[in-house]
Amino acid sequence: MTVLLKGLRLIQDGAILEPRDYTFENGLIEEVLDASSREFDQAIDCFSFLASKGWIDLRCGLGEPGQEYRETVESLCQSLSASGFSQALILPNTDPVIQSKSEVDFVLTKAKKYAPQLHVMGAVTKNASGEDLTEILDMHFQSGLRFFGDGTKTLANPDRYMKILQYLQKFDGVLFDHAYDPLLAIFGQMHEGEISTKLGMKGIPNIADDVAIQRNIEILKYSGGRVHFQTVNTAKGVALIREAKAQGLKVTADVSIYQLIFSEADLVTFEPNYKVKPPFRGAEDRAALVEGLKDGTIDAIVSNHQPQDFDSKFAEFDLAAFGMAGLQTFLPAMVKLSDELSWELLIEKITEGPERILSTSTPSWTIFDPTEKWIYGEKSNQSLSANNPWFGTEVTGKVKYVFQKGNLIKTDD
């Protein structure tokens, strides 16, 4: 099938190119200089569309196995395609935890028949409890895993942290670190600050993250290895990672897109869909995150997609589960940020940035309309969960097509 893409603007090499005609044929997109001299099976008017390499999400939650009511492999892959993502790194926090060859192979085998390419993060401690190590070498040599971490759980034991870094150096593995001190954050429900004081809620102070990041960087200096800090959310955390990079340490980092959209002030209504971990911070932290993206301290933006069932989320605020379903609202969130951060930078943080971290590249493309308005609700939702504050509202920015595994997939049917 040969498709003509008329007047498409590519985001490529840090620039938005002028509108041009392209063909999609045999899984490849190529510029065509004279479309009138050829025949095509289909022609698509791309007047208002932008296109880029396929998007990559480095932090994506899954329910299957064990919690299929939250998200299955099938529903996750459908959500990824509808959201423009061609690759995603899956967290190990399922039931059972993804901590051995059998669980890894289960997820990867089920995912093969779907368009997105899934990477699996293997748990580094049994049941992601932070203590006994899993069979790290077996998961690597038997299933090819290179990415390890405890996902939504923190690695608070410094001895285990050091040993994990030493193990991973045997095959150039990467430790994905959700760094915070669990005792400093204990019982916390939101960011510790003026709003939490007014609401009478136990807060999670910035120092919970800052102390953990600083400690883990010092361990990295001692043991060597590679660390990717996930969901960085404080000004000092950004500064510490910036300094570590300047010292030549093998450090990368990402930020959840909702940290750039929402703030602690959004929690005044006690809306449980705003309850996330790490929590929304204040204006100073957000400004530091933006600067970190601009100067390259932060390498990637992630969805931090954490699907939750209705009963887990819609309860008293202090009893509600943490997490936000964030895939299909990712493009609308980028639309809100595009003036401040630019499309060129945003796309770099979900393409080239993650590619460098994963050492991967696939010939995939995402085509989207940043101006189209649509209702994110029951009819359009591809996930099995709906724990998002924008659910049931009109949003702007729609993914139109993805080119994946040699196929043209229309995503807005």
C-alpha angles and dihedrals in degrees: 000000000000117000127191115214105200121206096351120169114215123206101216137153092000096308140089107237124218116266111282139165118257136180127221109208134147090000095304134108115216133169116252117205099195113026092172091069094060139058122233134195090222137008122204123196105224098177096135097026132110125199137196142161113297114287124247126208115202097191120044128152124219133191101201123121104044102356103053090150088071100046136333126204088254096050091044092052091048090050092048093052093046088050096050099253119138096178136028137179110226121217117232097230099114128117106283095028115243095253107129142042092266095058092043093051091046093059097040093047093051091047096054095085094055128079102243119077112234124207118194128222107212118216112250096203127044111271086354087277096138097241126076114039122241125230093282097164092046092053090050101044096037101037103018097243118165100165121077138171141118093260112213091008122082127234100232099161107091094199092055090045092056094046091049091054090050092050093048093055089069089076106013092262123173125230111216105207125199091191123201136117107251094205093052088049096042115142089358117152103177142353113313107241145090094315095051089049092051091047094045091235126146106250136216106228123217089241090069088069098032096055092048094048092048092048094047092049089054090051089049090053089054101042104027124219137111127296129185112196111213128208097004107192113163133077093233091048090057091048092050092051091046090054092046091054091049088054090056098251118153095250132143132169145195138199130214110247092228090064086067094048107040135041139195088271090070090070096067089099093054088234104171093212087070092057106105139148120261088034127232107274135204134281095270092055092047091052090052091050091052091049090047090055092048097049095042099251088120111052103189147019117223135194094223084208106197110173116201131184121244097257093050093052108033102066137095107317095249091049098044119105120253120247147073130228099234114166106093092040092052095093093044087052090051089051089058090050099041097095093050099039103021127232091260092060096040092052092047089056093056098038121026094022096056091039090061092049095048095035088227140126132179131181095247133132138198122208118193143168111226091192103050116110121211141159116258100207146107096312096048100035112110096181125084088230132063104190097138128114091226094056110126094019136104114261133183124233125056131198107226107180141000124199106210134158090355094306133114108225121192106213105185101063 
